[in-house]
Amino acid sequence: MAKRPASRPAPGLPTTDQVLQFIQTANGVVGKREIAKAFGLKGQEKIALKKLLKDMAEEGLIDGKKTAYHRMGGVPKVTVLRVLEIDDGEAFAIPDAWTPEDAVPPPRLRVIEQRKGPGRIAALKVGDRVLARTEEAGKGWIAHPMKKLPARTEGLMGVVEIDRTGKGWLAPVDKRVRQSSPIADLGGAEEGQLVMAEPAGRSPRAGVKVVEVLGDPLLPKSFSLIAIAKHGIPHVWPEGTLEEAALAAKLPLSAETREDLRGLPIVAIDPADARDHDDAIWAQPDGEGGYRAIVAIADVSFYVRPGSAIDREARKRGNSVYFPDRVVPMLPEVLSADVCSLKQGEDRAAMACHLRISPEGKVTKFRFTRALVRIAGNIAYEDAQAQVDAGEAPEHLTNLWGAWKLLAADRAARDPLELELPERRVVLDEQGRIDSVAVRERLDAHRVVEDFMIAANVAAAKALESKTAPVVYRIHETPGREKLVALRDYLKTFGHSMALGQVITPGLFNRMLKDVTDEAEKAQVMEAVLRSQTQAYYGPANAGHFGLALASYAHFTSPIRRYADLLVHRALVDAFKLEQPKPKPPIPESTGLSDRDREDLSKVSEAISAAERRAMEAERDTIDRYVAAWLAGRVGEVFDTRITGVQSFGFFATIEALGGDGLVPVTTLGNEYYRYDEAARMLVGADSGTRYAVGDRLKLRLGEANPLTGALKFELPDSEGRIEPRGERIAAKPRGRPGGRPAGGPSGRPPSGKPPVGKRGRPGNIRHQGKKR
């Protein structure tokens, strides 16, 4: 939306700068009423003010509600904060109302705690909510806590439980939330049903009221609903968005304004259960030992214009979120699953990356065009691999494998980080019930597509750099010294050394793993290397991609499901003058970057990085719930497991070839005292010397599987303190505390442990940066 010029306000209306200055300097709460009074506005001027404030909010200048505005990026003078981090004894917090889909990163406040006196509150910890006074200090913010607030019920979603007195309680579906909330109004809900609720009043003592009954919490379809609510994933299309998408889908394609590639046998190789098809590939020998290749990517920027309603919602969502039973798409389905998706036999708009691959596997030339393609086939990975293995592949597939072998040789020379990161796949039957849970098989077909995608992503980054154009880089930084020191100390316990004075490269870790011949020890070292890596993210300042051993890298190949890729496409449109003829109103004209994004890519990069983390957590939580549901009928069975994390209170283990992390409490290991060796990440028996360390393989009995939280509990097969199986359904009459109150978990059960520590620090998709689905 165009910004209102500060020098030409409507009659009687303040300028944007005057409104901002008034909000910043006012002593009390500033809402529309206060602004109107301060500038003496009346009648139609108040209506004009309302529009001005709406424009300022959409431009990112202010934030808040009509009764309380504050500068975007600023903080109200009194607000609720959530403690995000404790660093060296000092607490740091962000506004509790901030969510990852917000268009700007949250302000980070240093919390000044009162150590003595009557106003002193208990020491803060991560996750605490406090009401605080705030003030700007230099370039940052500080907060003075006034009082600690009760923990918020995650997403206010839970299961209805009735205690022995007949009182209702909302049992949490998040294993991190330990307390149930009293239900003031059941809203027609019955015991055992999954519900959505909201606070019944301002005081936590008022409890919650049920606003929506979702049904049986153990139906598989409920697991993704839980994740959507818990993580606040936007899934409802705002008014007008679907209508605008339908209009955009009718934009005509013309071979006169695009490179016509419909005569080439370009194919899309995807998972058998793919819901959208972003990319397709083609290759042909160049007669000189190398190959000419094309990576065709859905031209989403042609349909999704900057500033449109679709664009605003896609920006908020950041990416598509994939669950076993559904997808929450970044774009309306008329675009994501139809018009933009590269389907066999259909003419589609594409952004084509033309590559010249040398006999050594180097990409020596590249260029980008807007093209018209007609996909020759949508092929599943398994089918493509079977054809190649049987020697029955058509020429266009044989050419792809030939070009890939050159790219693979160059990849081997780069020596990127090679870690085994198995991906669990939940297969549902026709009724939506769980049919099986398994680890996805890794085929050469996956590597073929991945290496073509990486080549195109690198070409996009370098092409934009050649034009000094804005780039949203995919960044994976070199591990920090603190993590490397911890890794070095851990490796010492195995008799391995690691010199920190040398240049740290992915190859260093690869050689380290190659030198470990014992499989159990190798798994332990691999876990340690994994934890030493940083989280990948998006940003406009290039810091390279450590995991892929690349100096410049950007995401270009999945614009249907990632907003970062859409931004890269728009930058290419601007840099290489690929604009299309102007459409008829109301479709916006430009397909390039907006002025807003061009001025500050850092804000949107941080927002979509946060949205990506949110999606990963939601997907992982849902898979955990599906795995727990599938295992609920196998409580009491003994499984082959591997230890993934060790803490003083016990260790976490995962079922091999399946996944599903569960806790083995130290209290179930017998009467012996176990010492926690933090450096070696192991528990050591004081008398017997028995050790439980990360990477160890052992047989464990499944003691509990809770589908609602995704939590598992294991025990030693010969454990005397065996955990009694709880079954698959919620108990009809939950046990309670004195007075009938449930103990905190679903069905009155105690919570099932903390999140697996083995998952902490995991870098986002290091091995699969090129293509995830």
N, C-alpha and C positions, 0 to 999 in steps of 0.2 A: 504494500500500500504506500502511495506517495506520501512523503512527510509534508505536513503543513508548514509553509515558510514562516519562520519566526517573525519576519518583518512585515507580514501581511495578514494579521489575524482578522477574524470576522469582527464586525462592529461590536465594541464593548467587550470583546473576548480577550483574555490574556494570551500571551505567546506561550509556546511550549517551554521556553527557557524560564519565563516568569512562574509558570506552574511548578516546574521542577525546583526552582529556588524556594518557593513558598513551602512545598512539601518538605524540603531539606531543613528549613530553618524553623518551622512551626514547633511550638512546645508540646502540643497535645496531639490527639488523633486527627488525621486529615482525611476527610472524605469529600464527596461531591458537594455536600451541604456547606462545609467549611470553606471550600474553594470559592463557591458562588457568593458566600457572604463576604469573604475577604476582598473580592473584586467588584462587589456591588452588582451582581448579575441578577436579572429578573426576566420572567416570562420566556420569550423565545431564546434569550441568551443562555438560559439554563439548559434548554434543549441542545443548543450548539455546543455547550460545555460538555454535555454527556457524550456527544460524538467525538469531540476533541480528546477526551480522556480514553475513549475506546480506541481511537487511532494511536494514541501514545502507548497504550498497552500492547497493541499489535506490533508496533515498531520496536518494542522491547525497552521503552524508556521508563515505564512505571509498571508496578505489579501490585496485586492486592484486589480487594473488593471495593464496591462503590462507597462503603462506609469507612474504609481505611486503606488509603494508598501509600505506597512508599516507592522510592526510586528503585528501578530494576538494578539488581546487584547490591542494593542496600539492605538494611534490616530495620524493621520497626523498633521503636525505642523500648518497648516491652513486648516480648514474644516468647514462644515456646521453642526450645532448642533440643536437639537430639545429639548426645555425645557420640562422636564418630571414631575418636582415637585417643589413646592415652600414650603420650610420648615422654619418656623420662620423667614420669610423675605429673606431667602437665596435661590437662584435658583440652581437647579441641572439639567443637560442635558445629552443626549446621542447622538452619531452620527446620523444625519438625515438619512443616507443611511442604517442604521441597520434595519433589519426586523426580526420578531419572528422566521422565519425558519432558520436563520443563526445558524451555529453549536456551537457558543459560545455566552455567554451573553454579552450585550453591556457594554463598559467602561462607568462609571458614572463620570461625570465631575462637579466639583463645579465652578459655574460661578461667577467671580469677576467683579461686575459691577462698572463702573466709576461713582461716584456720582456727580462730579462737572466738569466744564470745557467744552471746545468746542467739545470734543470727546464723551460727554455723550449721551447715547441713552435712549429712554423712558423705564420706568420700565417694566421688563419682566413679562410675565404671562405664565401659562401652555399652551403648544401648539405652542408657538412662535418659529420661526426659525431664527437663527443668524449665521453670518459668524464670526468665532472666531479664535484667535491664541491660541494654546494649549501648555501646558508644564507639564512634569511629576514632581510631588511634593511628595517626600517620596514614599509611597505605592499607592498614588492616582494620580489624574489628576486635573488640574485647567484650566479654559478657560477664555480668555479675549475677550469679544465681540467687534467686529469691526463695524458691522452694522446689523440692523434688516432686515430680508428678508420677502418678501410677503408670505402669507399663501399659501400652496400647495393645488391645487385642488385634493380632495381625489380620488385616483385611476384614475384621469383624465377621469372619466365617467360622463356623464350627458345627459341632454335633449336639443336638439337644439331649440332655440327660436329666432325669428326674430322681431326686434323692428320696430317702425314706420318709421325709416329711411332706413330700409332694411338691417341693420347690424345684423350679427349673434352673438348669445351669448350662452355659455355653462352653462345651469342652473344645479346646483349640485343636486345629488340624496341623499346626506347625510344631515340630518337635523342639523348637527353641523356646516356645511359650509354655510356661510351667503351671500357670494358674487358670482355672475356669472363671467365667464371669457370671454373676447372677442374672437371670432373665426376669425382667419386670413384666414383659408382655410377650406371651408365646405366639401371638398372632395366628393361632390355629395350628401351629406346628405340633408334632407328636414326638414322643421319645424315640431316639435313634435316627432322626432325620437330619440331613445336612441343610443348613440354613444360612442366609445372609442376615446380619443384624446391624443395628446402629445404636449409638448411646441413647439411653432413655432420658438423660438429663445432663446437666453440666457436671454434676458430681459423680465420681466413679461409683459411689455408693448407690447411685440410682440404677446401676446395672445397664442392661441392654434390652432392646426390643427387636423381635424378629420382624423383618420387612419382606423376606422372600423365602419360600420353602423350595429347596433344590431337589429334595428326594432322598433316595437311598445313597448314603455316602460310599458304599462299597461297590456301586456300579462303576465299571471302568470309566465311563464318560465323566464321572464326578472328579476324577483325579486331575484332569486338565483344568476344570472349572476352579478347583481349589488353588492351583498355581496362578491362574489368571487373576483371581481376587487377591491372593496373598501378595503378589508382586506388583499389583496395580497396573497390569498390562492393558493399554487402551484397546478395546475390542468392539466398541459400538461406533458406527459411522455417524459423524455429525450431520445435521440436516443439510441437505443440498449436495453432499459429497457424492453420493451414488448417482444422482441425476447428472452432475458434472462429468463423472467418469463415463457414463453412458454416451454423453455428447462427445467427449474426447475420443471414444472408441470408434466413432464414425468418421474421423478425419481421413480423408482420401490419401492413398499411396500412389505415387507416380514414378514410373521408371525414368521419366525425363529429368527429375531432380535428384535421382539416386543412381548409384552404380548398380547395374543389373547383374546379379550373381545367381539368378535362378537356374542357369544351365549347369551349375556345378553340383556334384553329389555331396553336399554338406550334410553331416549327420550330427544328431544330438545324442550323446551317450550319458545316461543318467541312472539313478537307482530305479528299480522296477516300480517303487511306490512314489516316485517323484510327482509332486503336485503342480510344479511349474517348470518351465524349461528356459533358462536364461541364455544358454550358450550352445554353440554347435561348431564343429571343426572340419577342416578339409586340408589335405596335403597332396603334393604331386612332386616327383623328382624333377630337379632343374637341369638334368643332363650333365652336371659338373660335380656330382657326388653329394650335393646338398638337396634341399627341398624348398619349394615355395609353399607357404601355408597361409590359411585364413582362419582366424578365430572370429566368428560372427556372434555378436552379443545383442540381445533384445534392445531396441532403440527406445527405451522408456522415456528419455528426455523429450521425445517427439510428442508423447501423449500427456506427460505430467509437466506442466509449465510452472516456472517460479511464480509464487504469489497466489496460485490457484488454491481452491479449497482442498483438492486432492493432495497438493504439495504440502500444505500446512499440516494435514493429518499424517502424511508419510514422514514428515520431519519429526513429528511428535512420537510416532511409533518407532522410528529409527531402523527397524528391521522386521522381517517376518519372524514369527515364533512357531516352531514346529513341535507338535505333540503327536503321540501315536494315533489318536483318534480324530485330530483336527489340526488345522493351521490357522493362526491369527495372522492374516497377510498384512504386509505393509501397504499394499495397494488394493482397491476394490477388485473383486474377483473377475469382473468383466474385463479388466486389464491384466491382472496377475495370472489368471488361469486361462485366459482366452486370447485377447487381441495382442498382448505383448509376448505371450508364451510361444516359443518356436516349435510349432506343430507340423508334423509330416504332411506334405502336400498342400500347405497353406502359404500364400504370399504373406511375408512378414517384413516389417521395418527392422533394420539391423544397423548397428555400428560395427563396421568391419575393420579388424586389425590385420593388415597384410604383413607377413613376416618372411624374411629370407634367412634360411637356416644353412650355415656353412657345413662342410663335411666334418668339422670338429664339434658341431653342435652349438656354435655361437650364433646368436641373432645379429646379423650384420646390417640389415636394413629393416625398416618398418615404416608404414604409413597408415593413416586412418581415413576412412570414407564412410559416408552414409549410404547404405545399400538396400537393395530389395532382394530377399532370399526366399527360396522355396525348399524347405528341409526335405532331404531324400529319405530320412528315416529317424524315428525316435527309438533308440536301442537301449535295452537294459545292459548294465555292466556285465552281468553273467552271460547274457546271450552273445555279446560281442566277443567276450573272452572264449566262449565255447567254439565260435566260428573260427577264430584265429588258431586255437589249439588243435582243432580238427583239420586244419589246412583247407577249410572250405570258405574262408573269408573272401568277399568280393574285393576287387582291386582298390576301391577307395578306403576300405578298412586296412588292407595290407600296407597301403601308402602311409596311413596314420601311424601304424606300428613302426614302419621304417623311419619316419621322421622322429618319432619318440625316442628311438634308440640313440639317435644323435643328441637329442636334448638331454637324455639320461646320462650320456657320457660327460656332457658339460656339467650336469648337476653333480656327478660323482667327483669331478675335478674341484668344484666349489666346496664340496664336503659339508653340506648343511647338517644341522642337528637331526639325528635319526633316533627317535624314541618310539617305542611301541605303545601307542595310545589306542587301545581297543575301544570301539564304539558299540554300545549295547543297542540291539534292535528288538523292539516289542512288536510281535505279529498278532493282529487281532483277527477273529473269525467274523463271519457275516453278521453276527448279532452284536459285535463290538466287544466280545469277551476275549480274554487273553488266550491265545492259542499256543504261543511259545515265546521265550525270551532267550536270545542268543547274541553272541558277539559277531558283528558284521565281518565277513571274510574280506581280506585285503587282496585284490587281484591286480595283475598288470594293467588291466583296463582302467582301474582307478588311477594308477600312476600316469597312464597315457594322458588322460584328461587333465589331471592335476598339473603335469609339466607344461602342457599347452597353455593352461590358464595362467601359470606363473610367468611364462614368456610374454603373454599379452599384458599382464599387470605391470611387469617391468617396462615394457615398451610404452605403456601409457604414462608412467611416471617420467621416463626419459623424454618422451615427446613433449610433455608439458614443460619440463625443465629447459628444453631447447628453445622454447618460446618465452621463457621467464614468466610463465603463467602460474596462477595459484594451483597448488596441489594439496589434496587431502591424502597424506601419506598413511600407509599402514606401517606402524612402528613397533619394533620389538627390540628393546634396548639390551645391551650387554649386562649380564648379571652384576649387581652391585658388590662392592668389596665385603660388606658385612655378610652377605649370603655365601660368598666364596670362602670366607674364613670359616664359616660354620661347616661348609662342605668339606674343606680341607681337614678340619678337626675330626669330622665324622669318618673320612676315609682312613685316617690314622688308625682307627679301631680295627680296620681290616688289614693293616700293614701296607696300605697304599700311600703314596706321597703325591702332593700336588703343589708345585711351585707357583706362588702368586706373582712372582716377578716377571713372568713371561706374558706375552700377549694372549689374552683369552679369546679363543675361537671355538666355533662349534666342533671343529675337528678334534680339538683337545678332549672334549667330552666323548666323542665317538671312539677315539683311540683308547680312552680310559675304559669304556664299556667293552671294547673288543678284547682287551687284555684280561678281562675277568672270565674265566672258563667255567667256574662253578655257577650253575643256573640260579640257585637260591641266592648266592652272593650277588650275582649280576642283577637280580630283581631288586635287591636292597640298594645297590649303587644307583640303579636307574631311578628309583623313587627319590633318592637324595638329589640327583641331577635335576629331576623334574621340579623339586621344591626350590632349587636355586635359581630358576628362571624367573624373569619378570613377566608381568601381564602385558600382552599386546594391546595397542590402542591406536586411535586415529589422531592425527595432528597435522598442522600446516608447516611445521618446522622439521625438516628431515633429520632423523637420527639413525637411519638404516634399519635393516631387519636382520637381527643377529641369528635367529633360528634358521632362516633360509640362506644366510651368508650372502646377503644382497645389500648393495649400497643405497639403492633407490627402489622403493616398492610402493605401489598403490593398488587399491582394489577397484577393478574396472569390469569384472566379468559377471557380476550378479546384481544388476540394478533393479530387478524385480523384487528382490528381498533385502537389499541393503541400501540405505540412503547414501552412504559414503560413495558407492559406485555411481549413483545418479549424479552426485556433485562432480565426480571425475569426468563423466560424460559431458556435462554442461561446460566444464572447463575446456575440454577438447573441441566442442562446438565453437567456443569463442576463439581459441588459439588458432584453429585451422579453418576458420570461416566456413563452417558446415551448417549454417543456419538454413532453414527451409522457408519456402514461401509463406507469407503471413496468412493465417487462417481467418475465417470470418469471426466476428465477435459472437459470443462472449469469451471464446478461447483466447488466453493471453498470447501475445505475439512471440515473445522470445523463448528459445529453448536453451539459452546459455545461462551463465551464473547471474543471480540477482545482485544488485548493488549491495544489499545487506550481507550476503555471503562473501562477496568479494572484499568488503571492508574488514570483516573479522571472521575468518574461518575457524579460529580457535574455539569460539563459543559453541558453534554447531558441532565441531569435532568432539569436544568434551561431552556434549549432550548425547551424541550417537554412540560414543564409547560407553557411557553409562547405560544406555538402552541395550547395548550388546551384552553387557554383564548381567543386566536384569533378565534378558532372554535366556542366557546360558543357565542361570540359576533356576529359572522356571522350568526349563526343559529337563535339567538334571533332577530337580525335585519330583517332577512327574514320573520320570523313568523309575526313580527310587520307589514311588508308590506302586507303580505297576509291578515291579519286581517283588515287592513285599506282598502284594495281593496274590501273585502267582505262587509265592513260597508259603502262603498262609496255610495251604492244605498239606504242606510237607514238614510241618513242625515236628521235631523229634528225630528227623533224619540226620545222618552224618554226611558232611560235605568236605571236599578238598578245598582249603582256603589258603589265602596268603595274607600276612599281616601288612596293613597299609599305614598304620599310625600307632604310636605308643604315647601314653600319658601316665601320670602318676596314679590315676584312678582306674586304669585298665588299658587294654589295647583294642584297636579296630582291625577287623579282618574282612576280606571280600571273597566271595565264592568264585573260584577260578572258572574261566570260560563262561561266566554269567554276569558277574558284578553283583552289587547289593552289599553295601558295607554295614557291618553290625558291630556292636560293642561286646567285649568280654570283660565284665567288671572284675577288678582285682580281687574283690571279695569272694568271687567264685573259684579262685585258683587254689583254695585250700587254706589251712590255718597258718601256713608259713608267711612271714613278712617279706614283701617284695620291695626292693629298693629301685627307684627310678633313676636311671643313668641318662640324663638329658643329652649329653654330648654324643653318646653311642645310640640314643633313641631305643632304649631297651629297658625291660624290667628284669631284675636279677633276684632270684630267691636267696635270702640271707643264709639259709642252712644248706640247701641242696645245690645252690649255684645254677639252678634252672634258669634259662634265659628265654625271653620273648622279645624279638627284635624285628624292626621293619624289614619286610622281604621274606621272613621265615615262612615256610609252607608247613601246614599242619592240618589235621583233621579236627573239625569242630561240629558239635551238634547244634542244630538250629533250635533255640529255646523259645523265641517269640518273633512273630512277623506282624507288624502293625500297618495295614494298608493306608490308614488315615494319615499317618505321619511319614510313612516310608521307612520307619526305623526297624532295625532287626537287632536281636540279641542272640549271641552265641554262648556256648559253654563247652568246657572240655568234655570229651565223651565219657570219661570216668568220674566226672564231677559229682560229688555228693550233694552239693547245693543246687541240684538241677532246677531250672526255671520251668514252672508248670506251663504246658501249652495253653494258650488263651483261645484258640479256635479262630474261625474266619469272621464271625459276626460280632457285633457289639452286644455285650451282655444286657439282658433285659432289665435286670435289677442291679445296677452298679453298686459296688461297695463304696462306703463313704467314710468320711472322718466323723468323729463324735459330733452329733448334731445333724448328720446326714449329708454333709457337703462332700462332693466328689474330691478325690485326692489331686486332681489337676490334669490328668491325661484323659483321653476318651475312655468311657466305661469305668471311670473312677480309678483307672490304673495310673501308677506313677509314670512320669515321662520316661521315654525310652533312650535317654542318653543325648549327648551333645553331637553336633555335626562331625562327621569323620575328619580327623585332622589330616588324614592322608590326602585329602583333596585340596588342602590349602596351598596357595602359591602356584597353582597349576596355570601355565601360560596358555592363553586362548588359541587353540587350534594351530599349534606350531607346525605340525606336520601337514595339516590340511589347509594351509592358508590359501591355496589356489582355488579349491572347490570343496565345499562341505557337503552339498547335496546336489 
